[in-house]
Amino acid sequence: MKIAIAQLNPVVGDTTGNVGRLEEALAACSRDMPDLVIFPELFLTGYPPRDLLEHAWFIRRADEAVRAVCDLSKRSPGTGILVGAPVATGKETGRGLYNAALLIRNGNIVFSAAKSLLPVYDVFDEGRYFDPAPAVQPVPFKDQVLGITICEDAWNDPDLWPRRYYPFDPQQALAAAGATLFVNIAASPFHIGKETVRFRIFQNHARKHGIPFVCVNQVGGNDELVFDGRSMCFDPEGKPVAVLPAFTEHIRTVEIAGPHRTPVPYRPVPKIESLYQALVCGLADYVRKCGFSRVVVGLSGGIDSAVVCCIAADAVGPGNVLAVTMPGPYSSAGSIDDSRALAAHLGVEMHEIPITPVFSAYSEALAGFCDPRGGGVTFENIQARIRGNILMALSNESGHLVLSTGNKSELAVGYCTLYGDMSGGLAVISDVLKTDVYRLAAHINRRSPVIPPEILEKPPSAELRPGQRDQDTLPPYDILDPILHCYIDEELDPAAICGRGFDPETVRRTVALVDRNEYKRRQAAPGLKVTPKAFGSGRRMPIAAKYRD
């Protein structure tokens, strides 16, 4: 059997456009004469459609899209189409919808498989919208018996997880019912390291059951989620016979039943390379799908804004990036020069807008209420908020999307200013720890040395008071970041973190800062998710609460 894997990038809500993409994919692979063309999970609506699923008009549009695909299938009577869409259950109880995979041929839906396992952890909310499949069964199709699953259905492998979320294994049930080919349609979001986990899970299904396994995964960015594609096909021995590229649309036809399939080498994308590609992909799609074409970035002369500017130049092109340096009373000449050098190396437009006159006006206006001689965060934050206001004014005037440049370490402990450096339409590196920002910078410079060495070497500083350094307020990042990883990503309690050799007082203080600053993070711009536990929809902590471990 020939299967065409259509790894595509849908737009959420654009059912008409997504049908058009499906039609183009059918035309692109028609010369291969595939028996079956497979598309990702909920492809016709885009994933995740979230509360659009609660609107009757949206479900009607999804139904119209399904009918349009049925009509398209008449043009290729020998080819089946497997595509994801929401489908009404027809029951008076429950949510009323299935997350379904529809097998369409000759103008008709010949089989519908509903998703059995509905994740409600991390960023997933599928139990909010869908009912689980009442049963699973394979379907004969041409010379195979297809065991069709949807994303999470293939992740409950008891051989690989010490703790299982579900008591039921759809893959096992389909194998027992006579499936001869596993097909999984997915919208599996990226995080660092997930590709190898996904590979191991799918390989194990094929090897354990002696059944070929094919998965198509969505690619592209939708809101904070980034999908890396990396669709895969395995032979009955678990050997990979096709691995599609990451972070790009791709269509490939694979011969499943050939007796002598040649395995292909599998090399996971290296960690920092995959991180960089995910950020570029996520930013590019966020800009495009939100209707923007250009972005504006405030350059401080520091490493965070430098890395974001590089990502932006790759994502939307240097000609669509406006860089702005906004020197204040404590900005060093070196920071201004470094920003100019970076902009010149990247080929992006740059403007300089000094904030000292505006800061003086603020200080004068607040003289009767705030004592500027006392220093402290009040007047530091005013500088950050002036810069945020300038960037937003430029956005209003020109239609550029403002990119905020704060990293995960800063956001975690509240080392950021509400309505200041947190302002923006997208927080590009808000899920990237500071130490990984340095690794990203090194990776960028290995490709092309655009970031001046002075930016890489200078001690991190917000430059909001004389001689300021991040380390005056925070633990060194090589200590802070591992503690944050333990507390946020691994969800360890303070005692367990101390058990790994960290200073108890540093752990106590760090954990308290993380807990205390949830109110700031709730007001932050959306940020691209690239780790297993990102701030935002994947980590839902209360604000008005009193809790300490």
C-alpha positions in Angstrom: 0.0 0.0 0.0 1.2 3.5 -0.9 0.5 6.1 1.8 1.1 9.8 1.2 2.0 11.6 4.4 0.8 15.2 4.2 2.6 17.1 6.9 0.9 20.5 6.6 0.4 23.8 8.5 -3.3 24.6 8.9 -4.7 27.9 10.1 -7.0 27.6 13.1 -10.6 28.5 12.1 -9.8 28.8 8.4 -11.8 25.8 7.3 -12.0 27.0 3.7 -8.3 27.7 3.5 -7.5 24.3 5.1 -9.6 22.5 2.5 -7.7 24.4 -0.1 -4.4 23.2 1.4 -5.8 19.6 1.3 -6.7 20.0 -2.3 -3.2 21.2 -3.2 -1.7 18.3 -1.3 -3.8 15.8 -3.2 -2.7 17.3 -6.5 1.0 17.3 -5.4 1.0 13.6 -4.6 -1.3 12.5 -7.4 1.6 11.4 -9.7 2.6 8.8 -7.0 -0.9 7.3 -7.2 -1.2 6.8 -3.4 -3.8 4.4 -2.0 -4.2 6.7 1.0 -3.4 10.3 1.8 -3.2 11.1 5.5 -3.6 14.6 7.1 -3.1 15.7 10.7 -5.5 15.7 13.7 -8.4 18.2 13.4 -6.7 19.4 10.2 -9.9 21.0 8.8 -10.3 23.3 11.7 -6.7 23.6 12.7 -5.4 22.6 16.1 -6.2 23.7 18.7 -9.5 25.3 17.9 -10.3 25.8 21.6 -13.7 27.5 22.4 -14.5 27.8 18.7 -15.8 24.3 19.2 -18.5 25.6 21.4 -20.1 27.6 18.6 -22.7 25.9 16.4 -21.8 28.1 13.4 -18.2 26.8 13.7 -19.3 23.2 13.7 -21.5 23.9 10.7 -18.4 25.2 8.9 -16.4 22.1 9.8 -19.3 20.0 8.4 -19.2 22.0 5.2 -15.4 21.4 5.0 -16.0 17.6 5.4 -18.5 17.7 2.6 -16.0 19.7 0.4 -13.4 17.0 1.0 -15.9 14.3 0.0 -16.5 16.2 -3.2 -12.7 16.4 -3.8 -12.4 12.7 -3.3 -14.6 12.0 -6.3 -11.8 13.3 -8.5 -9.4 10.5 -7.3 -11.7 7.4 -6.9 -8.8 5.1 -6.3 -7.4 7.1 -3.4 -8.6 7.3 0.2 -8.3 10.4 2.3 -7.9 10.3 6.1 -8.4 13.7 7.7 -9.1 15.0 11.2 -12.3 17.0 12.0 -14.8 17.5 14.8 -17.9 15.3 14.4 -21.2 15.4 16.3 -21.8 12.3 18.5 -25.6 12.4 18.0 -26.1 11.8 21.7 -28.0 13.9 24.1 -25.5 13.5 26.9 -21.9 14.4 27.1 -20.0 17.1 25.2 -21.6 16.2 21.9 -18.5 16.1 19.8 -15.9 13.5 18.8 -12.3 14.4 17.8 -12.5 12.2 14.7 -10.4 10.8 11.9 -12.6 10.4 8.8 -11.7 7.9 6.1 -13.2 9.3 2.9 -13.4 7.6 -0.5 -15.4 8.1 -3.7 -17.4 11.0 -2.2 -18.4 9.2 1.0 -17.2 8.8 4.6 -16.5 5.1 4.7 -15.3 5.0 8.3 -15.0 7.3 11.3 -12.6 6.7 14.2 -13.0 8.9 17.3 -10.2 9.7 19.7 -10.2 7.5 22.8 -7.8 9.2 25.1 -8.5 12.9 25.7 -5.6 14.7 27.4 -6.4 17.4 30.0 -2.9 17.9 31.4 -0.3 20.6 30.5 -1.7 22.7 27.6 -4.4 20.2 26.6 -8.1 20.7 27.3 -9.7 18.0 25.2 -12.0 16.8 27.9 -13.6 20.3 27.8 -14.8 19.8 24.2 -14.9 16.1 23.3 -16.4 12.8 24.3 -14.1 9.7 24.2 -14.7 7.0 21.6 -17.3 4.5 22.7 -15.2 1.7 21.2 -12.3 1.1 18.9 -12.1 -1.2 15.9 -9.9 -1.5 12.8 -11.3 -1.0 9.3 -10.4 -3.0 6.2 -9.1 -0.8 3.4 -7.7 -2.2 0.2 -5.1 -4.9 1.1 -4.7 -3.7 4.7 -6.7 -3.5 7.9 -6.2 -0.1 9.3 -5.8 0.5 13.0 -6.5 4.3 13.1 -5.6 6.3 16.2 -5.4 10.0 17.0 -2.4 11.6 18.6 -2.7 10.8 22.4 -4.2 7.4 21.6 -0.6 6.2 20.7 1.1 7.7 23.8 -0.3 5.3 26.5 2.4 2.7 26.0 2.8 0.7 29.3 6.3 -0.4 28.3 7.6 3.2 28.3 5.8 5.1 31.0 6.3 4.6 34.7 3.0 6.3 35.4 0.1 5.9 33.0 -2.7 8.5 32.6 -5.2 6.0 31.2 -6.2 2.4 31.9 -6.8 1.7 28.2 -4.3 1.1 25.4 -6.0 1.7 22.0 -3.0 0.3 20.1 -3.1 -3.0 22.0 -6.9 -3.2 21.3 -6.5 -2.6 17.6 -3.7 -5.1 17.3 -5.8 -7.7 19.1 -8.7 -6.9 16.7 -6.7 -7.7 13.6 -5.1 -4.4 12.5 -2.3 -4.9 10.0 -1.3 -1.3 9.7 -1.3 1.4 12.4 -2.0 5.0 11.3 -1.9 7.8 13.7 -2.9 11.4 12.8 -1.6 13.9 15.3 -1.1 17.5 16.4 1.7 16.9 18.9 3.2 20.2 20.1 7.0 20.6 20.2 9.1 20.8 23.3 12.8 20.2 23.6 13.6 16.5 23.6 10.0 15.4 22.7 11.1 14.2 19.2 13.1 11.4 20.6 10.3 10.4 23.0 7.9 10.3 20.1 10.2 8.2 18.0 10.7 5.7 20.8 7.0 5.3 21.4 6.0 4.8 17.8 9.0 2.4 17.2 8.0 0.4 20.2 4.4 0.0 18.9 5.6 -1.3 15.6 8.2 -3.7 17.2 6.0 -5.0 19.9 3.0 -5.8 17.7 4.9 -6.6 14.5 2.8 -4.1 12.7 3.9 -1.1 10.5 3.3 2.3 12.1 2.7 5.5 10.2 2.2 8.9 11.9 1.5 12.3 10.3 2.1 15.3 12.7 1.0 18.9 12.2 3.7 21.5 11.6 3.8 25.2 12.2 2.8 27.6 15.0 -0.6 28.3 16.5 -0.7 30.9 19.3 1.9 29.8 21.9 2.1 26.2 20.5 4.7 25.2 18.0 4.4 21.9 16.0 7.5 20.4 14.7 6.1 17.8 12.2 8.8 15.1 12.1 6.1 12.6 10.8 7.4 9.0 10.8 6.9 5.6 9.3 8.2 2.3 10.8 8.3 -1.2 9.4 7.1 -4.2 11.4 10.5 -4.6 13.1 10.4 -1.0 14.3 13.0 0.2 11.8 12.3 3.8 10.5 11.6 3.8 6.8 10.6 7.5 6.6 11.3 10.5 8.9 10.0 13.8 7.5 11.9 17.1 8.2 11.2 19.3 11.1 9.4 22.7 11.1 8.5 22.6 7.5 5.6 21.4 5.4 6.4 18.2 3.5 4.6 15.6 1.6 6.1 12.2 1.1 4.7 8.9 -0.4 5.8 5.7 1.3 5.4 2.2 0.2 4.2 0.3 3.3 3.9 -3.3 2.1 7.2 -3.7 0.3 9.1 -6.8 1.5 12.5 -5.2 1.5 12.0 -1.7 2.8 15.4 0.1 3.3 15.7 1.7 6.8 16.6 5.3 6.9 19.1 6.8 9.4 17.4 8.6 12.2 19.2 11.6 13.8 17.2 13.8 16.1 17.6 17.5 15.6 20.2 18.7 18.1 18.7 20.5 21.1 19.8 24.0 20.5 19.2 23.7 16.7 15.6 22.5 17.4 15.1 25.2 19.9 16.1 27.9 17.4 14.1 26.4 14.6 11.0 26.2 16.9 11.3 29.9 17.9 11.7 31.0 14.3 8.8 28.8 13.1 6.6 30.0 16.0 7.3 33.6 15.5 6.9 33.5 11.7 3.5 31.8 12.0 2.3 34.1 14.8 3.1 37.2 12.8 1.5 35.8 9.6 -1.5 34.2 11.1 -2.3 37.3 13.2 -2.2 39.5 10.1 1.0 41.3 10.6 4.0 41.5 8.3 6.6 43.5 10.3 7.9 43.5 13.9 9.6 46.0 16.2 12.2 45.1 18.8 13.7 47.2 21.5 17.5 46.7 21.5 19.1 47.2 24.9 22.6 46.1 24.0 22.0 42.9 26.0 21.9 39.3 24.9 18.2 38.8 25.2 17.1 41.5 22.8 20.0 40.6 20.5 18.8 36.9 20.2 15.2 38.0 19.7 16.3 40.4 16.9 18.2 37.5 15.2 15.2 35.2 15.5 13.0 37.9 14.1 15.3 38.6 11.1 15.2 34.9 10.2 11.4 34.6 10.8 10.1 37.5 8.8 13.2 38.8 7.0 15.6 41.6 7.9 13.6 44.1 5.9 10.6 43.5 8.1 12.3 44.1 11.4 12.6 47.6 13.0 15.1 47.8 15.8 14.9 50.7 18.3 17.5 51.6 20.9 16.3 53.9 23.7 19.2 55.1 25.7 18.4 56.4 29.2 20.4 58.2 31.9 22.2 55.0 32.9 22.8 53.4 29.5 26.4 52.8 28.6 27.9 54.0 25.4 29.0 50.4 24.7 25.4 49.2 24.8 24.3 51.7 22.2 27.3 50.9 20.0 26.7 47.2 20.4 23.0 47.6 19.3 24.1 49.5 16.2 26.6 46.9 15.3 24.0 44.1 15.7 21.5 45.9 13.5 24.1 46.5 10.9 25.2 42.9 10.8 21.6 41.7 10.5 20.7 44.3 7.9 17.7 45.6 9.9 16.5 49.2 10.1 17.4 50.9 13.4 16.3 54.1 15.1 17.6 55.7 18.3 15.0 57.4 20.6 16.6 58.8 23.8 14.3 58.5 26.9 16.2 60.8 29.3 14.1 63.9 28.5 10.9 61.9 29.1 12.3 60.3 32.3 13.2 63.8 33.6 9.6 64.9 32.9 8.2 61.9 34.8 10.6 62.6 37.7 9.5 66.2 37.9 5.8 65.3 37.7 6.2 62.8 40.5 8.5 64.9 42.7 5.8 65.6 45.2 4.9 61.9 45.5 8.1 59.9 45.0 11.6 60.8 46.1 14.0 60.2 43.2 16.9 60.5 45.6 15.7 57.3 47.3 16.4 55.3 44.2 14.7 51.8 44.3 12.4 50.2 41.8 10.0 53.0 41.3 12.3 55.1 39.0 13.9 52.0 37.5 10.4 50.8 36.4 9.5 54.2 35.0 12.4 53.9 32.6 11.2 50.4 31.5 7.7 51.7 31.1 8.8 54.7 29.0 10.5 52.3 26.6 7.4 50.0 26.5 5.2 53.0 25.7 7.5 54.1 22.9 7.5 50.7 21.3 3.7 50.5 21.5 3.4 54.0 20.0 5.5 52.9 17.1 3.3 49.8 16.8 0.2 52.0 16.7 1.7 54.3 14.1 3.2 51.7 11.7 1.3 48.5 12.4 4.4 46.6 13.6 4.0 43.8 16.1 6.0 44.5 19.3 8.2 41.6 20.4 9.0 41.5 24.1 12.4 40.1 24.9 12.3 38.8 28.5 13.5 35.3 29.2 12.1 32.5 31.4 14.5 33.1 34.2 13.4 36.8 34.6 9.7 36.0 34.2 9.9 33.2 36.7 11.3 35.4 39.5 9.5 38.7 38.5 12.7 40.4 37.4 10.7 42.3 34.8 8.4 45.3 34.7 4.7 45.2 34.1 3.7 47.5 31.3 7.4 48.0 30.6 9.7 45.4 29.2 6.8 43.0 29.5 4.8 45.0 26.9 4.3 43.3 23.5 2.3 41.1 21.3 4.5 38.1 21.6 7.1 37.0 24.1 9.5 35.2 21.9 11.9 33.7 24.5 9.7 33.7 27.6 10.1 29.9 27.8 13.9 30.0 27.4 16.1 30.1 30.5 18.9 32.7 30.5 21.7 30.0 30.2 20.0 28.7 27.1 19.7 32.2 25.7 23.6 32.2 25.8 23.6 28.9 24.0 21.2 30.2 21.4 23.5 33.2 20.9 26.5 30.9 20.4 24.5 28.8 17.9 23.5 31.9 16.0 27.1 33.1 15.7 28.2 29.6 14.6 25.9 30.1 11.6 26.9 33.7 11.0 28.8 35.9 13.5 26.2 38.6 13.8 26.1 39.1 17.5 29.0 41.3 18.6 31.3 39.6 21.1 30.9 42.5 23.6 27.2 41.5 23.9 28.2 37.9 24.7 30.8 38.9 27.3 29.3 41.7 29.3 27.7 40.9 32.6 23.9 40.9 32.3 22.4 44.3 33.4 19.1 46.1 33.0 21.1 49.4 33.2 18.3 51.2 35.2 20.7 52.5 37.9 24.4 53.2 38.1 26.6 50.0 37.9 23.6 47.7 38.0 24.1 44.0 37.5 21.5 41.2 37.4 23.6 39.3 40.0 23.1 42.1 42.5 19.5 41.0 42.8 19.5 37.4 41.6 21.6 34.3 42.2 24.0 33.7 39.3 22.1 32.2 36.4 24.1 29.0 36.4 22.7 28.4 39.9 19.3 30.0 39.4 18.4 28.2 36.2 18.8 24.6 37.5 16.7 25.5 40.5 14.0 26.9 38.3 14.1 23.8 36.1 13.7 21.6 39.1 10.8 23.7 40.5 8.9 24.5 37.3 9.6 21.8 34.8 10.2 18.8 37.1 7.7 20.1 39.7 10.0 19.1 42.6 9.3 20.5 46.1 12.0 22.6 47.8 13.3 19.7 50.0 13.8 17.6 46.9 15.7 20.5 45.2 17.9 21.0 48.2 18.6 17.2 48.1 20.3 17.8 44.8 22.9 19.9 46.5 21.5 23.4 46.2 21.9 25.9 49.0 18.6 25.8 51.1 18.3 29.6 51.5 18.8 30.1 47.8 16.2 27.5 47.0 13.7 29.1 49.5 14.2 32.5 48.2 13.9 31.4 44.5 10.7 29.4 45.2 9.2 32.3 47.0 9.9 34.7 44.1 8.4 32.3 41.6 5.2 31.9 43.7 4.9 35.6 44.5 5.1 36.7 40.8 2.3 34.7 39.3 0.3 38.0 39.1 2.9 39.4 36.7 3.0 36.3 34.5 -0.8 36.3 34.2 -0.5 39.7 32.5 2.4 38.8 30.2 2.3 38.6 26.4 1.7 35.1 25.0 5.0 33.2 24.8 6.2 30.4 22.6 6.2 27.1 24.4 9.4 25.2 23.9 9.8 23.3 27.2 7.7 20.6 28.9 6.3 23.2 31.4 5.9 26.7 30.0 4.2 29.6 31.9 0.7 30.3 30.6 -1.9 27.7 29.8 0.5 24.8 30.7 1.0 26.0 34.3 -2.1 27.2 36.0 -1.4 28.5 39.4 -3.6 30.7 41.6 -2.8 34.4 42.3 -4.9 35.3 45.3 -3.7 32.4 47.5 -1.6 31.5 50.5 0.5 28.4 50.1 4.0 27.4 50.9 5.7 24.1 51.0 
